[in-house]
């Protein structure tokens, strides 16, 4: 019954509302008022309760949340708000509601009570919203068009700004002429590019309609010029390997000429395997064949390093295939490309199956045509035979390359006409290295070419210093007979060894004392005025080049020069021994590579094949392939690369290469843009 009464009251309210609309002209009637505004969404519930209590329920609240966040006019923050409309009756209720709105921080907005004005305001607001939407859409279209245009031209603008910045940065290094009408620039250029530079200056002068022509004049200077080597896409990687050690001094001999061949060859000596070389060759051919496509897009750092060295990898793979043929190995499996073997069964063995091979062994029937005879593979004597071969081969290669480095220093001395260094450094160094380790190389070759030779070369080299004239260990055998007659490989060996030891000992003080003393005499002669010459007279150029190198700031310190020469001599003498031993890494890494490959093949793949299980074969092949690619092709190749790098930097280049120059850095937009891009 209570609910029904309330409903009736509601109906009466509706009737009252209807009669309000009809009695609106009557000034004595009570008119309904309303207040509109926006409020923080979080305060709407408490706002409604306070309004209800303050007006004792004599109000009607209508609210609707605004989609999204709007800006608060008081704080400027983006917050969630709700639109509200409060209907009430009487001025007292209006005053209470206004105070409550102020207390809750609600923003009130005026809204006319007249219906005609409401419709007019609605139309105006709708028109403004439509106009704002049109303006926003036009602004978005204009913004998108502008940004698209900027995005299309952004790279061109960056290139233009970088070019202009580089040009003005270079112009800032120019000097102003005394007349303040022209700029003067001093720089370096290759002699081969002089005609091209003059032509470019002439064209620029004509295009700018300058009143004064450009003057291009060589200048005489004592400053050391920069170093410039004209490279191409093949030689640039080898030049980079050399310059990672140091940039060559101006007019210094360039090690890259021989490094192009020696570097991949020494790598292949350590990495030699026909199958592994083929895998590396396929990777190198892919990089070379797709160099235009790969060079046009950015690559990650590791792939970029491989791509930059693609021609070095190509040569390393070709040499690895060659040494693999010499070693007769393909994934550690012996090859029979040139026949099975040259070792034959003993002719005296008439039994079936050549049973004598297990007791007395096979009989040598001739030299295998190419490389190592495959019959050695898998025998008990395989490792001793290959170790002896590769160790001697490493010594021969090392002494040859070090001797090449000494002769490269001769080219430097001839270029500077430094006769003093030729006599006091080059010749003693050749004598010292040749009389000791060059003699060892000759002994190795003699032992190889002498049938049945069993000389102990370790014993020969040790007794060469302990007893130079006693080559056959005379008196050490039974009854005073020679104890090691097999060590004599040629007549007169004892006398030659005495001579070689004497000249090697004599060459050391020649490297140490004469040069500092002669330089001191030249300096004193120059200071006393006894070494005058005409301007432009180059007869004594070799004196000046050797002397000026050791005089710093116009002063000559004999003690410093002597210490420097002593260090240089000791370094060479000790280095002749240590560097020769260092080349044994060729043998060690070649052995390690072959044995790792054999272990993966025999213990992984062939072990899975022996099970005769297809699943085990597939798993074994997968493990073998993963180990081959991960360990042998990646880790072993990197190890061989680093060891070949060390042999060139330390053992080879320190014989002649100073590497204290600075690289020619021309003004080139291509270089500048590439540096900015990285």
Buried (B, 14 or more C-beta within 10 A) or exposed (E): EEEEEEEEEEEEEEEEEEEBEEBEEEEEEEEBBBBBBBBBBEBBEEBBEBBEEBBEEBBBBEBEEEEEEEEBEEEEEEBEBBBBBBBBBBEEBBEBBBEBBEEBEBBBEEEEEEEEEEEEBEEEEEEEEEEEEEEEEEEEEEEEEEEEEEEEEEEEEEBEEBEEEBEEEEEEEEEEEEEEEBEEEEEEBBEEEEEEEEEEBEEEBEEEEEEEEBEEEEEEEEEEBBBBBEEEEBBBBBBBBBBEBBBBBBEBBBBBBBBBEBBBBBBBBBBBBBBBBBBBBEBBBEBBEEBEEBBEEEEEEEEEEBBBBBBBBBBBBBBBBBBBBBBBBBBBBBBEEBEEBBBEBBEEBEEEEEEBBEEEEBBEEEEBEEBBBBBBBEEEEBEEBBBEBBBBBBBBBBBBBBBBBBBBBBEBBBEBBBBBBBBBBBBBBBBBBBBBBBBBBBBBEBBEEEEEEEBEBEBBBEBBEEBBEBBBBBEEEEEEEBBBEBBBBEEEBBEBBBEBBEBBEEBBEBBBBBBBBBBBEBBEBBEEEEBEEEEEEEEBEBBBBBBEEBBEEEEBBBEEBBEBBBEBBEEBBEBBEEBBEBBBBBBBBBBBBBEBBBEBBEEBBEEBEEEEEEEBBEBBBEBBEEBBEEBBBEEBBEBBBEBBBEBBBBBBBBBBBBBEBBEBEEEEEEEBBEEEEE
